[in-house]
Amino acid sequence: MAQLWGGRFTKETDQLVYNFNASISFDRKFYKQDIRGSIAHVTMLAASGILTDAERDLIIEGLNGILTDVENGVLEISSKYEDIHSFVEANLIDRIGDTGKKLHTGRSRNDQVALDMKLYVRDEITELKELVKHLLTTLHGMMKEHIDTYMPGFTHLQKAQPITLAHHLGAYMEMFKRDYERLCDIYDRMNFCPLGSGALAGTTYPLDRELTASLLDFSGPTLNSMDSVADRDYCIELLSALSTIMMHLSRFSEEIIIWNSNEYRFVELDDSYSTGSSIMPQKKNPDIAELVRGKTGRVYGALISLLTTMKGIPLAYNKDMQEDKEFTFDAIDTVKGCIALFTGMISSMAVNKKNMEASAKNGFTNATDAADYLVNHGVPFRDAHGIVGQLVLLCIEKDISLDELPLSEYKKISPVFEEDIYTAISMKECVQKRNTLGAPGPNAIKKVIDINEAYLAGLQ
Ligand code: ARG
């Protein structure tokens, strides 16, 4: 047992209590951030005249030594320490002697852990943004390739109207653009430095909190020492944004699973992203898409867990807050893995244009266009809807499509129909004439592709 606070105790901590209380098994994950924060802290202490420059240099050298040794595997983060803060401080004292004992001047583990967690979350947001950006770039490339890949658009998973694959992918592009922006917003909102807040009530030392904040690339220091040590809103916001990313990935995964099924055959997942069955030799399963869909539950779980943990905690720091870490770490790692794998899976899958197009042609996806044809010839829309409904029923009885129904049959139901109905309801025509911004027509899609091209170029 190695802890920082033995002075006022007369008995050793019970081993079970010690184990229950300790956080080293998971907060070791932010050893880098802990050391970075400590370097900024002593730099500020020296600039404020609280440490000498020589003390500062000795401490920084010691901290950098710990960092290098941990990274090279020379120094193991041992679980005999209560947490990562104790580990770093004890090692520093071992290395440089009594000067190491000055590191914690004007600091509490409460503001220290608040800082470490913020630094960690900030670094992870940067990585998450990169991954989402890569997914967006991949989708953008696929959109450009599939402007004239026709497919059915669905409502209620029933064929509705013909669209293109570019248009379908464009819907996910919008979702992931919003996800990207949510990550940026969270970063900006959380980017205030809590260090210098002490345990809850600041300190009596003349700390220069602006300096610490700027050394660590924060927009500035936080404004209330109690909120600083008790705020985990940014973790909750991140978990909420990650849950939304997973919700989007899960919807997309579900579609890929359907498209890849034997019944649809719209796409074929690459062998490198599929798995087999131990008993059925013919099987090639979309396990990656299923796992992404499945892992959504665990990210939602993290969000609900942390919201529940934080509920009802009185100000300021309480040990409950130590529970923020495992949920947040696990959700971040899960989402990073899912985005990376999902991107690889969609960029390597083969698109079966022929099957998509054939499917778009049947299922009466052009019925709305037949009604629009009548409207353009002066029939009120409600009547046109009824006429086309009758035509569809007739086709179902004859087991043919609207394109195959002879003009004489059309005319029996409405004399307004002429030979040009066949062009008006041709599947490609139906798509090509939908060119209002946001629609699947090629001109509309090209405009969106240009907008997205500029959007991607502008991402930091
Ligand atoms: N391991 C603790 C946590 O993660 C660090 C802060 C400890 N502070 C305290 N007052 N016990 O929250």
Boltz pocket constraint, residues with backbone or C-beta under 6 A from the ligand:
constraints:
  - pocket:
      binder: B
      contacts: [[A, 21], [A, 23], [A, 27], [A, 83], [A, 109], [A, 110], [A, 113], [A, 317], [A, 318], [A, 319], [A, 321], [A, 322], [A, 323]]
      max_distance: 6.0
